[in-house]
Amino acid sequence: MLLKSFFYKALNKVCTADITRVLFLDRRTFTRPEVGEEIVCRYLTKEDLETLASVNRFGINETFVKDFEKYRFLCIGATVNSEIVGIIFLGSGTIPARHNSGGPAYHGIGVEAPKGCFYLFKVDVLPEFRGRRVNPAMIAFAFESMRPSMLQSIVTTTDWTNEAFFKSASRLGFFQRGHAAEFVFAGTHLYHLPKAIDVANGKVRSYATDQDKDVIRFKGE
Ligand SMILES: CC(C)(COP(=O)(O)OP(=O)(O)OC[C@H]1O[C@@H](n2cnc3c(N)ncnc32)[C@H](O)[C@@H]1OP(=O)(O)O)[C@@H](O)C(=O)NCCC(=O)NCCS
């Protein structure tokens, strides 16, 4: 971990770099977490998101709310005593690159998730509730509230130094399926794109054509 942070800092002196791990979970490896009774999950509506945007919570803004509608994202919120203490977003089909980006310096990497597969993004738990399995509760809620024909698998990307998320995700049954990276050198964006992932078994495909409909793909801008 220390070595990784040191390497990251050194790399960021040469160029701006966003390196992520690609993680995959499906119903075969999903492990139900133990969650405290006080954590109650529900789907959030556009109105919930507008309320969060009005108080600038979880970094939700108007543009985000528009994309929520346009791309038919799903949002799950975890509540404790009716207060929203964590959120996750799930998108299927086309997920624009801006929702898989390391911040304003980057263009991001777009994701195509076929039917039955969702891309998980914008995971955030209020600092005072971290370490209490709020993130696992929301992901478990997604699996439990959707039929297998609707949700079979989840793919996500996470900063390769984010050990808290990696730990949380691994415990749920996520497996690493590669790396994605975006480097910015003097205004030029260079990408390391992960290989396509077979949705049926989560295996990396060494080769996939544009006609293959059963794979998760990653695209640079
Ligand atoms: C990563 C994150 C979503 C995990 O959510 P969570 O509900 O705390 O997840 P878990 O309860 O499963 O805890 C996972 C690990 O987080 C770490 N953790 C525990 N308490 C913590 C705290 N107060 N602050 C930060 N990390 C903590 C621990 O390593 C824990 O594993 P452990 O219990 O085996 O020691 C949450 O820390 C968070 O919102 N972080 C900031 C945003 C972020 O990184 N989002 C993910 C982007 S991909």
The ligand as a Tripos MOL2 file, in Angstrom:
@<TRIPOS>MOLECULE
LIG
   48    50     1     0     0
SMALL
NO_CHARGES

@<TRIPOS>ATOM
      1 C1        -15.2170    3.0100    0.4210 C.3       1 LIG1
      2 C2        -16.5460    3.1680    1.1720 C.3       1 LIG1
      3 C3        -17.6850    3.3040    0.1590 C.3       1 LIG1
      4 C4        -16.7740    1.8940    1.9960 C.3       1 LIG1
      5 O1        -18.0610    1.9500    2.5890 O.3       1 LIG1
      6 P1        -18.3530    1.3070    4.0310 P.3       1 LIG1
      7 O2        -19.8070    1.2800    4.1840 O.co2     1 LIG1
      8 O3        -17.5570    2.0110    5.0450 O.co2     1 LIG1
      9 O4        -17.7400   -0.1680    3.8050 O.3       1 LIG1
     10 P2        -17.4220   -1.2840    4.8900 P.3       1 LIG1
     11 O5        -18.2170   -1.0850    6.1240 O.co2     1 LIG1
     12 O6        -17.5540   -2.5710    4.1650 O.co2     1 LIG1
     13 O7        -15.8800   -1.0280    5.3150 O.3       1 LIG1
     14 C5        -14.8360   -1.3330    4.4120 C.3       1 LIG1
     15 C6        -13.4990   -0.9090    4.9980 C.3       1 LIG1
     16 O8        -13.4470    0.5120    5.1380 O.3       1 LIG1
     17 C7        -12.4620    0.8210    6.1640 C.3       1 LIG1
     18 N1        -13.0150    1.7070    7.1810 N.ar      1 LIG1
     19 C8        -13.5760    1.3890    8.3580 C.ar      1 LIG1
     20 N2        -13.9310    2.4830    9.0290 N.ar      1 LIG1
     21 C9        -13.5800    3.5130    8.2850 C.ar      1 LIG1
     22 C10       -13.6760    4.9060    8.4480 C.ar      1 LIG1
     23 N3        -14.2280    5.4440    9.5180 N.pl3     1 LIG1
     24 N4        -13.2150    5.6830    7.4550 N.ar      1 LIG1
     25 C11       -12.6750    5.1520    6.3480 C.ar      1 LIG1
     26 N5        -12.5570    3.8260    6.1220 N.ar      1 LIG1
     27 C12       -13.0110    3.0240    7.0930 C.ar      1 LIG1
     28 C13       -12.0460   -0.4750    6.7980 C.3       1 LIG1
     29 O9        -10.8370   -0.8820    6.1890 O.3       1 LIG1
     30 C14       -13.2040   -1.3860    6.3990 C.3       1 LIG1
     31 O10       -12.8650   -2.7440    6.3960 O.3       1 LIG1
     32 P3        -12.8100   -3.5480    7.8040 P.3       1 LIG1
     33 O11       -14.1070   -3.3060    8.5040 O.co2     1 LIG1
     34 O12       -12.6220   -4.9750    7.4000 O.co2     1 LIG1
     35 O13       -11.6590   -3.0180    8.5830 O.co2     1 LIG1
     36 C15       -16.5210    4.3940    2.1350 C.3       1 LIG1
     37 O14       -15.3540    4.3290    2.9160 O.3       1 LIG1
     38 C16       -16.5490    5.7340    1.4080 C.2       1 LIG1
     39 O15       -17.6240    6.2930    1.1360 O.2       1 LIG1
     40 N6        -15.3650    6.2760    1.0730 N.am      1 LIG1
     41 C17       -15.2570    7.5510    0.3570 C.3       1 LIG1
     42 C18       -15.7640    7.4670   -1.0720 C.3       1 LIG1
     43 C19       -15.1780    6.2830   -1.8260 C.2       1 LIG1
     44 O16       -14.0090    5.9190   -1.6950 O.2       1 LIG1
     45 N7        -16.0390    5.6760   -2.6640 N.am      1 LIG1
     46 C20       -15.6990    4.5160   -3.4660 C.3       1 LIG1
     47 C21       -15.2950    4.9570   -4.8230 C.3       1 LIG1
     48 S1        -15.0830    3.5270   -5.8520 S.3       1 LIG1
@<TRIPOS>BOND
     1     1     2 1
     2     2     3 1
     3     2     4 1
     4     2    36 1
     5     4     5 1
     6     5     6 1
     7     6     7 2
     8     6     8 1
     9     6     9 1
    10     9    10 1
    11    10    11 2
    12    10    12 1
    13    10    13 1
    14    13    14 1
    15    14    15 1
    16    15    16 1
    17    15    30 1
    18    16    17 1
    19    17    18 1
    20    17    28 1
    21    18    19 ar
    22    18    27 ar
    23    19    20 ar
    24    20    21 ar
    25    21    22 ar
    26    21    27 ar
    27    22    23 1
    28    22    24 ar
    29    24    25 ar
    30    25    26 ar
    31    26    27 ar
    32    28    29 1
    33    28    30 1
    34    30    31 1
    35    31    32 1
    36    32    33 2
    37    32    34 1
    38    32    35 1
    39    36    37 1
    40    36    38 1
    41    38    39 2
    42    38    40 1
    43    40    41 1
    44    41    42 1
    45    42    43 1
    46    43    44 2
    47    43    45 1
    48    45    46 1
    49    46    47 1
    50    47    48 1
@<TRIPOS>SUBSTRUCTURE
     1 LIG1         1 GROUP 0 **** ****
